[in-house]
Amino acid sequence: MSDRRRSGRRFVVCLRNKGYEASLERNKIYVVVPDAEAESEGDIRVIDESGEDYLYPTQWFVALEVPKAVQESLKAS
């Protein structure tokens, strides 16, 4: 089983942020909050720069396989 499945956490990198420059940084890693309904509608819920979770277009992000050591570091930030 992958580290992602064991931890239950998914990570993405932001590729686009047009109109949301204060909320999202391009090329930054974000934590995904599971939201099946949003994903079925083409959105993804991430914890953005405000520290809260918000919906953004899925195509603005690419999923990452993050090694366990990096996951631990991201959790601490």
N, C-alpha and C positions, 0 to 999 in steps of 0.2 A: 504494500500500500504506500502511496506517495506521502511525503511530508505534508503536502497541501491537504490531502484528505484526512490525515490524522489530526491536523491542527484545526481543520474546518475553516481556515482563513484563505482568502484569495487575494491576490495582488495584481494591480494593473499599472501600466505606465501611461501617462497622459500625452497624447500627440497633438491635440487641438484644444484651444480654450477661448476662441473668438467670442467676445462679449462677456466673458467670465474671467478676465485676467486677474481680478482680485481674489477669485475663489479657487482657481486652478493654475498650477504652474506646469508649463510644457516640460516634458522629459522627467517629471517627478513620479515617484512610486506612490500609489494610493491603496488603501485597504478597501476592499469591496464588502458591502453589507448585503447579505442575501435578501433578494426581493424578487421572487418568481414572477409576480404580476408585472412589475416594471420591466423585467427582462423580456417578457412575452410581448411587450409593447415597444421594444427596441431601446429601452433605457437601462442604465446601470446606476446603482446607488453606491456612492463612494463617500468616505469621510474627507471633506475638502479642507481648505485652508482655514475655514471658520471653526474647525473642530467638530462640526456637525455633519450628519449624513444628508446628502441631497442627490437628486436624480439628474443625470446628464445623458446625452446620446451615447449609446454603446460604441459607435464608430469612432468616437474621440479617444478611445483607449485600446490598448493591446494587453492581453493577459500575460502574466509572467510566471514562470516556475522559479520560485525563490528558495534558495538553500536554507536549511534550518537556522544556521547562524545568522543569516540576514533577517529571517523572520523574527528572531529574538531581538535583534537590534531595532527593527521597525516597531515592535511592540513597546519597547522602552521609550520611544520618542514621543 
